[in-house]
Amino acid sequence: MIISKRDFVKFSAAAAATASLPAWAQAKALFDTINMFVPAAPGGGWDSTARAIERAAKAGGLVGNMQFENVGGAGGMVGLPRFVNQRKGQGNSLMIGGSVMVGAAIANKSPITMRDVTPIARLTEEAGVIVVPSSGKIKTWNELIAALKANPKAVSVAGGSAGGTDHLILGLMIKALGRNPKEGAYVAFAGGGPANAAIIGGQVTAGISGYSEFEEQIKAGRMIPLATSGRTRIPGVNVPTMTELGLNVVLANWRGVFAPPGINESQRNALIDLMTRTVATSAWKNELVTRKWSDAFLTEQPFLREVNWDIERTTAVMKDLGLA
């Protein structure tokens, strides 16, 4: 076959352009479509995690399209049964979940729990931060601890859903101070907005949530961060852990992805491969830095063991709180 000079130039240019593309751009996506199920309303922590996964996976050329379904309510307990029943055996479906769902299942005595889905990967941990309003009477860690130790019922603390990570952190704090966790005056809010308003407005003494929920108010000087609940300090945040301050309490809000029940080993491995490659992208690493999430990536048996351990620990704490 004889190729004209014009065709040869076009062919050479196309070949050079293809060779200059990164490897992922030359390869076929791992999934044409991923159906992402978020058992929470848009805009919250689980939803933001799902959207971050989408951005990173698309930037890495790993998925062609990602479709979302949000079903909020009861700390994930409205959405979880729907995911289990409607997505069974679907190898291109993922659900966001995390530690909040563990507590919600126990509190709601749900017949369907995290044990009914297929663990794929733990992705992040976000330590809680304990704050007080800058206009409040209590302004230091020692003052807060003294007040809690004297009378936990007199120290109202705002946070997320009852039985969630924020609630558990308060229970562990009170127990570590030698008091009964049931004495805690925990005020549950459905979202970060109402909790922020209650703290800034002085309707509560203190607040507990993920750092990202309070970051804007902290930077504006309307809240004072006293301590964090992680094993180590939050990256880029100069606030000590409770362990550093002498209180032996460590608890972080983890998030991960799960597949439906009934998928086969090949489908499970393909989803694990997708998440392994997603967290290796520079786009995902940028998400971690921007959102101040700690990398907590785990897959397969190690992740399953962590889920089971978290269920056991959460059950014990919630019994102390009178919620289980």
N, C-alpha and C positions, 0 to 999 in steps of 0.2 A: 504494500500500500504506500502511495506517495502522499506525503503531507506537505501542503503549501507552506510558504514562509509565514503567512499570516496565522494559519492554524497552529504552526509550531510555536510561535510567540505566545498565543493564547494558552496553549497547553503548558508551556514552561512557566508562565505566570501563575496559572492555577495550581500547578504542582508545588511551586515555591511557597505560595500562600498557605497551602495545606500543611506543608512541612513546618512552617513557622508557627502554626497553631499549637497551643499546649496539648498534652496527650489526651486530656479528657474531652477536648473539643473534637478530636479525630475519632473518638470511640463512641459507640452507641450508649445511650443512657441505660442505667441499670433497670429503671422502671419507667415505662411510658407515663403512668399515672399512679400516684399514691393518694389514697383516701385517708385524710387526717381527721380523726375524731377528737374533739376537745370537749370534755365533760364540764365545761364552765362557760360563762358568758364571754363575749369578745372583750378584749382589753385587759384582762387579768394576767396573772403570772403564767398559767398554763397556756393561755392563748398566745402570749408573747413568746413563749418557748417554741410553740408550734410554728409561728411565723418566722422565727429565727432559723429553725430547721429548714423551712422552705427556702429562705434566702441563701443559706449556705449550700444546700443540695443543688439548687439551680445554678449557683455560681460555679459549682464544681462539675456541672454537666451530668449530674447523677440521676436526675429525674426530669422528665419532660413537662409534667404538669402535677400540681398538688391541689386537690379539692378538699374543702373544709366543711365540717359540720360542727356547730356549737350547740350543746345541750347542757345548760347550767342547772344548778340546784343541789342543795344538801351536800356540799363538799364533794361533788362528783357522783353521788349515789343515785341521782336521777338519770344521768347519762350512762353510767357503767352497765346497768342491766340491758339498756338498749344496744350498746356496743356488743355485748356478749351474745345477745339473741339475734341481732340482725346482721352481724358481720362474721359469724362463725364460718371458719374454713377459708376466709378471704385472705389470700397471701399478699395482697397489695394494700392492706389496711393497717393503720397504726393509731393508737390512742395515747394521748399525753396523760400522765398520772404522776403521783408523788406521795409524799408523806402525809399531806392533808387528807388524801383519800383513805389512808390506813385508819386514821382516827375517826373519820366520818362513818366508815363502815361499822366500826365498833359502837359508836354512839347511836347510830340508827338501827343497830342490830340487823343489818342487811343480810339477806340470804345469799346475795352475790357479792363477792369481795375480790380483792386483787389476786387471790389464789385461783380465780376462775379465768384469768387471762394469761397470755404467754409473755413472760418477761423478755424483752429484746435488749434494752440498754439503759443503764442509768447514765444520765448526761451531766447534771450539774448539782451543786449544793449552794444554797444561799443561806448564810448564817443570819439569825435574827439580830436585831439591834434594839436595845432598851433605851427609850428616850423619855425626856420630861419636857414640858413646855417651858420655854425660856422665861415666861411670865409667872411661872408657878413658884410655890414656896420651896419645893425641893429642887436643888440644882446640882447636887453631886451624887456620886455612887454611894458613898458612905451614908449620906442622909437618907437615900432611898432604902438601903439595906437596914438601917436602924429602924425606919418606919415599918417596914415589912416584918421585921423580927418582933417589934413591940405589939403590933396589931394588924395582921394582913387584911382584915375586913375593912380597915379604914383607908386602905391604899387601893383605889380603883385603877384598873389597868385595861386599856383598850387594846383590841387585837382582832384577828379574823374569826372565822367560825368556831363555835364551841367544839372542843376536842381536837382542833387543829394544832399546828406546830406552835403558834404563838401561845395558846392556852397551856400546852404541855410545858413550854419553857417556864411560864410563871409557876406552874405546879412544882416543877423540879427545883426552882429557886426557893420556894417556901419550904419544901421538904429539906433542902440542904441547910436551911436556917433553923431546923429543928421544930418547925411548926407543922400543923396538919394542912396538906394541900387543899382540903375542902374549905378552908377558911379564906381562900383567895377571893378577891372581889373582881372577877374577870368580867369585862363588858364586851360581848361579841358584836362585831359589825360585819355586814355583808360585803363591804368593799373598802378599799383604801381611802377613798374620798371622805366618807362619813367618819371613819376613824381619825383621819387627819384633822377634820373639823372639830371633833370632840376633844382632841389633845390640845390643839392650839387655843380653843375656846375655854380651856380650863375646866371642862366638864368631867375630866378624869385626871388622876394624879400622874399617870405615866402611860406609855404605850409600848407595844412589842410588835414588830413586823420585820419583813425582809428589808434590807437597807435601801433597796431601790424604791420601796414604797414611801420612805421618809426623806430620801435624799434631797429633794427640792426644798423641803421645809428646813432641813438641817443647814443647807447652804445659805438659805435666806435668814438664818439666825432665829427662826421661830421655834425650833426644837434644839435641845441639847442631847447629843448621843453620849450615853454613859458607859455602855459595855456591849459587846457582841457575844453571840452564843456558839460560835464555831470552834473547831480545834485550833485554828490559827486565825490571825487577823484577816479581815476582808482585804483582798488586794487593792492597794491604792487608798485605803481608808485608815487613818491614824486613830483608831479607837481600840482600846485593849479588850481582850477576851475576859469573860468572867473568871476563867481559870487563872489568868494573870492577876486578877484582882482578889484572888483567894477564895472564890466560890466554885466548888467543883461541879459545874453544870456545863455540859456540852450537848448541843442539839442543833442540827441544821435542817432546813427545808430542802429535801432533795426532789429532783424531777427526772423523769425518764419516759421511755416509750414502751408500749406493750402491743402485741399482736392479739388478734382474736383467738379463742379456743378453736381447736380442730384443724389447725394448719399442720402440714407435714414438715419433716425435718429439712427438706430442700427449701421450702418457703421460708422457714424460720432462719436458715443460714443466709438466704438472700437478703432478708431484712437486716440481719446483724451486719452483713457486709456493707449494706447501704449506710447504716449509721456509723460504722467504723470509718468509712471513707468520708462521710460528712464532717465528722469531728476533726478530721485531719486537714480540712481546707482552711486556708487563711481567712476566709469569710467567717467561719465559725469561731476561730480564735479571736477575731475582731469583736464578735458578739459577746464573748466572755469578758473581754476588757471593758467594752462600752457599758455592759449591764452589771459589771462587778459580780459576775457569777464565778464560782470556783469550779474548776474542771474536776469532775468526779466520775469519769467514764469507766463503766464496768459492763461486761456482757456475760451471757451464758450462766454457768453454775455460780460464779462469785456474786453476780447480781441477784440470782434467785436466793442465795443464802442471806444476802443483805435484806431482801424483802421480808423473808421469814423472820429474821432477827428483829426487824423494825416492828413487825406485827406483834411479836411477843413483848417487846419493850413498851410499845405504845399501850398495849392492853394493861400492863402492870401500872403504868402511870395513870391511865384513865380510871382504873379501879381506885387508886389513891384519891382521884378527884371526884369520885362518886358518879362517874359517867359510864361505867361498864359493870 
